[in-house]
């Protein structure tokens, strides 16, 4: 159960980081 939650948190953080990078790229464009 802990591993599942851990994976979910990791996926969520990765998604947030990707969205932030896309937002930064959008601002730079």
Helices and strands as residue ranges (DSSP letters): H 2-28
